[in-house]
Protein backbone atom coordinates (compact mmCIF):
# COMPACT_ATOMS: atom_id res chain seq x y z
CA UNK A 1 0.00 0.00 0.00
CA UNK A 2 2.94 2.33 0.56
CA UNK A 3 3.89 2.16 -3.16
CA UNK A 4 0.34 3.04 -4.14
CA UNK A 5 0.29 6.03 -1.74
CA UNK A 6 3.70 7.25 -2.95
CA UNK A 7 2.57 6.93 -6.56
CA UNK A 8 -0.65 8.85 -5.81
CA UNK A 9 1.33 11.59 -4.11
CA UNK A 10 3.61 11.94 -7.17
CA UNK A 11 0.63 12.08 -9.53
CA UNK A 12 -1.05 14.69 -7.31
CA UNK A 13 2.15 16.77 -7.20
CA UNK A 14 2.55 16.54 -10.98
CA UNK A 15 -1.10 17.55 -11.49
CA UNK A 16 -0.67 20.50 -9.13
CA UNK A 17 2.46 21.62 -10.99
CA UNK A 18 0.63 21.40 -14.35
CA UNK A 19 -2.28 23.39 -12.89
CA UNK A 20 0.09 26.12 -11.68
CA UNK A 21 1.80 26.29 -15.11
CA UNK A 22 -1.52 26.39 -16.96
CA UNK A 23 -2.83 29.16 -14.69
CA UNK A 24 0.35 31.19 -15.14
CA UNK A 25 0.19 30.80 -18.93
CA UNK A 26 -3.47 31.82 -18.97
CA UNK A 27 -2.76 34.91 -16.88
CA UNK A 28 0.05 35.93 -19.18
CA UNK A 29 -2.20 35.65 -22.26
CA UNK A 30 -4.97 37.72 -20.63
CA UNK A 31 -2.65 40.54 -19.61
CA UNK A 32 -2.87 43.43 -22.09
CA UNK A 33 0.28 44.03 -24.09
CA UNK A 34 2.02 47.32 -23.49
CA UNK A 35 1.64 49.33 -26.71
CA UNK A 36 4.81 50.45 -28.38
CA UNK A 37 5.39 54.20 -28.25
CA UNK A 38 4.47 55.92 -31.51
CA UNK A 39 7.28 56.34 -33.96
CA UNK A 40 8.24 60.04 -34.36
CA UNK A 41 7.39 61.45 -37.78
CA UNK A 42 9.64 64.39 -38.70
CA UNK A 43 8.01 67.08 -40.77
CA UNK A 44 6.62 70.57 -40.94
CA UNK A 45 4.08 72.47 -38.87
CA UNK A 46 2.45 75.81 -39.67
CA UNK A 47 1.65 78.81 -37.55
CA UNK A 48 -1.59 80.63 -38.31
CA UNK A 49 -2.22 84.26 -37.44
CA UNK A 50 -5.61 85.69 -36.54
CA UNK A 51 -5.82 89.47 -36.34
CA UNK A 52 -8.83 91.80 -36.46
CA UNK A 53 -6.76 94.62 -37.98
CA UNK A 54 -5.80 95.34 -41.58
CA UNK A 55 -2.64 97.37 -40.92
CA UNK A 56 -0.41 95.08 -38.80
CA UNK A 57 3.18 95.31 -40.03
CA UNK A 58 5.37 93.70 -37.37
CA UNK A 59 4.98 90.82 -34.96
CA UNK A 60 7.29 89.47 -32.29
CA UNK A 61 6.39 85.99 -31.05
CA UNK A 62 7.77 83.07 -29.10
CA UNK A 63 7.38 79.50 -30.30
CA UNK A 64 7.85 76.72 -27.72
CA UNK A 65 7.52 72.97 -28.07
CA UNK A 66 8.74 69.56 -26.95
CA UNK A 67 11.85 69.87 -29.13
CA UNK A 68 13.74 72.55 -31.00
CA UNK A 69 11.99 74.06 -34.02
CA UNK A 70 14.28 74.43 -37.01
CA UNK A 71 14.09 76.06 -40.44
CA UNK A 72 11.59 78.71 -39.31
CA UNK A 73 10.48 80.59 -42.43
CA UNK A 74 7.70 82.75 -43.84
CA UNK A 75 4.65 81.02 -45.27
CA UNK A 76 4.44 83.79 -47.90
CA UNK A 77 7.20 85.35 -49.97
CA UNK A 78 6.30 88.94 -49.06
CA UNK A 79 7.17 88.51 -45.36
CA UNK A 80 10.57 88.93 -43.74
CA UNK A 81 11.29 86.50 -40.87
CA UNK A 82 14.15 86.41 -38.38
CA UNK A 83 14.29 83.59 -35.79
CA UNK A 84 16.69 83.06 -32.87
CA UNK A 85 16.74 80.58 -29.96
CA UNK A 86 15.93 82.15 -26.59
CA UNK A 87 18.91 81.81 -24.23
CA UNK A 88 18.04 79.87 -21.11
CA UNK A 89 14.63 78.76 -22.41
CA UNK A 90 14.75 75.18 -23.66
CA UNK A 91 13.08 74.62 -27.03
CA UNK A 92 11.91 78.22 -27.39
CA UNK A 93 12.51 80.33 -30.48
CA UNK A 94 11.83 84.08 -30.67
CA UNK A 95 10.61 85.11 -34.12
CA UNK A 96 10.20 88.57 -35.64
CA UNK A 97 7.94 88.86 -38.69
CA UNK A 98 7.74 92.00 -40.86
CA UNK A 99 5.44 92.82 -43.76
CA UNK A 100 1.77 93.23 -44.55
CA UNK A 101 0.41 90.85 -41.91
CA UNK A 102 -3.04 89.39 -42.37
CA UNK A 103 -4.98 86.47 -40.92
CA UNK A 104 -3.88 83.13 -42.35
CA UNK A 105 -0.70 81.08 -42.54
CA UNK A 106 2.22 83.06 -41.20
CA UNK A 107 5.15 80.67 -40.68
CA UNK A 108 6.28 77.14 -41.36
CA UNK A 109 8.86 75.29 -39.27
CA UNK A 110 10.43 71.84 -39.06
CA UNK A 111 9.97 69.57 -36.03
CA UNK A 112 11.19 66.09 -35.10
CA UNK A 113 7.61 64.79 -34.67
CA UNK A 114 4.51 66.26 -36.33
CA UNK A 115 2.36 63.97 -34.17
CA UNK A 116 3.23 66.25 -31.22
CA UNK A 117 1.65 69.33 -32.88
CA UNK A 118 -0.74 69.82 -29.96
CA UNK A 119 2.23 70.27 -27.61
CA UNK A 120 3.51 73.34 -29.50
CA UNK A 121 2.56 76.81 -28.27
CA UNK A 122 3.00 80.23 -29.82
CA UNK A 123 2.73 83.46 -27.83
CA UNK A 124 2.41 86.99 -29.14
CA UNK A 125 5.00 89.25 -27.48
CA UNK A 126 4.38 92.50 -29.40
CA UNK A 127 2.47 93.69 -32.45
CA UNK A 128 3.21 96.84 -34.43
CA UNK A 129 1.34 98.66 -37.17
CA UNK A 130 2.84 99.54 -40.55
CA UNK A 131 3.71 103.04 -39.33
CA UNK A 132 6.13 101.55 -36.76
CA UNK A 133 3.82 102.03 -33.76
CA UNK A 134 3.33 99.38 -31.09
CA UNK A 135 -0.18 98.13 -30.43
CA UNK A 136 -1.44 98.84 -26.92
CA UNK A 137 -3.53 95.64 -26.92
CA UNK A 138 -1.82 92.76 -28.75
CA UNK A 139 -4.19 90.33 -26.98
CA UNK A 140 -6.65 90.41 -29.90
CA UNK A 141 -3.94 88.89 -32.13
CA UNK A 142 -3.77 85.10 -31.77
CA UNK A 143 -1.48 82.37 -33.06
CA UNK A 144 -2.34 78.71 -33.66
CA UNK A 145 0.02 75.83 -34.47
CA UNK A 146 -1.43 73.42 -37.03
CA UNK A 147 -0.25 70.34 -38.84
C-alpha positions in Angstrom: 0.0 0.0 0.0 2.9 2.3 0.6 3.9 2.2 -3.2 0.3 3.0 -4.1 0.3 6.0 -1.7 3.7 7.3 -3.0 2.6 6.9 -6.6 -0.7 8.8 -5.8 1.3 11.6 -4.1 3.6 11.9 -7.2 0.6 12.1 -9.5 -1.1 14.7 -7.3 2.2 16.8 -7.2 2.5 16.5 -11.0 -1.1 17.5 -11.5 -0.7 20.5 -9.1 2.5 21.6 -11.0 0.6 21.4 -14.3 -2.3 23.4 -12.9 0.1 26.1 -11.7 1.8 26.3 -15.1 -1.5 26.4 -17.0 -2.8 29.2 -14.7 0.3 31.2 -15.1 0.2 30.8 -18.9 -3.5 31.8 -19.0 -2.8 34.9 -16.9 0.1 35.9 -19.2 -2.2 35.6 -22.3 -5.0 37.7 -20.6 -2.6 40.5 -19.6 -2.9 43.4 -22.1 0.3 44.0 -24.1 2.0 47.3 -23.5 1.6 49.3 -26.7 4.8 50.4 -28.4 5.4 54.2 -28.3 4.5 55.9 -31.5 7.3 56.3 -34.0 8.2 60.0 -34.4 7.4 61.5 -37.8 9.6 64.4 -38.7 8.0 67.1 -40.8 6.6 70.6 -40.9 4.1 72.5 -38.9 2.5 75.8 -39.7 1.7 78.8 -37.5 -1.6 80.6 -38.3 -2.2 84.3 -37.4 -5.6 85.7 -36.5 -5.8 89.5 -36.3 -8.8 91.8 -36.5 -6.8 94.6 -38.0 -5.8 95.3 -41.6 -2.6 97.4 -40.9 -0.4 95.1 -38.8 3.2 95.3 -40.0 5.4 93.7 -37.4 5.0 90.8 -35.0 7.3 89.5 -32.3 6.4 86.0 -31.0 7.8 83.1 -29.1 7.4 79.5 -30.3 7.9 76.7 -27.7 7.5 73.0 -28.1 8.7 69.6 -26.9 11.9 69.9 -29.1 13.7 72.6 -31.0 12.0 74.1 -34.0 14.3 74.4 -37.0 14.1 76.1 -40.4 11.6 78.7 -39.3 10.5 80.6 -42.4 7.7 82.7 -43.8 4.6 81.0 -45.3 4.4 83.8 -47.9 7.2 85.3 -50.0 6.3 88.9 -49.1 7.2 88.5 -45.4 10.6 88.9 -43.7 11.3 86.5 -40.9 14.2 86.4 -38.4 14.3 83.6 -35.8 16.7 83.1 -32.9 16.7 80.6 -30.0 15.9 82.1 -26.6 18.9 81.8 -24.2 18.0 79.9 -21.1 14.6 78.8 -22.4 14.8 75.2 -23.7 13.1 74.6 -27.0 11.9 78.2 -27.4 12.5 80.3 -30.5 11.8 84.1 -30.7 10.6 85.1 -34.1 10.2 88.6 -35.6 7.9 88.9 -38.7 7.7 92.0 -40.9 5.4 92.8 -43.8 1.8 93.2 -44.6 0.4 90.9 -41.9 -3.0 89.4 -42.4 -5.0 86.5 -40.9 -3.9 83.1 -42.3 -0.7 81.1 -42.5 2.2 83.1 -41.2 5.1 80.7 -40.7 6.3 77.1 -41.4 8.9 75.3 -39.3 10.4 71.8 -39.1 10.0 69.6 -36.0 11.2 66.1 -35.1 7.6 64.8 -34.7 4.5 66.3 -36.3 2.4 64.0 -34.2 3.2 66.3 -31.2 1.7 69.3 -32.9 -0.7 69.8 -30.0 2.2 70.3 -27.6 3.5 73.3 -29.5 2.6 76.8 -28.3 3.0 80.2 -29.8 2.7 83.5 -27.8 2.4 87.0 -29.1 5.0 89.2 -27.5 4.4 92.5 -29.4 2.5 93.7 -32.4 3.2 96.8 -34.4 1.3 98.7 -37.2 2.8 99.5 -40.6 3.7 103.0 -39.3 6.1 101.5 -36.8 3.8 102.0 -33.8 3.3 99.4 -31.1 -0.2 98.1 -30.4 -1.4 98.8 -26.9 -3.5 95.6 -26.9 -1.8 92.8 -28.7 -4.2 90.3 -27.0 -6.6 90.4 -29.9 -3.9 88.9 -32.1 -3.8 85.1 -31.8 -1.5 82.4 -33.1 -2.3 78.7 -33.7 0.0 75.8 -34.5 -1.4 73.4 -37.0 -0.3 70.3 -38.8 
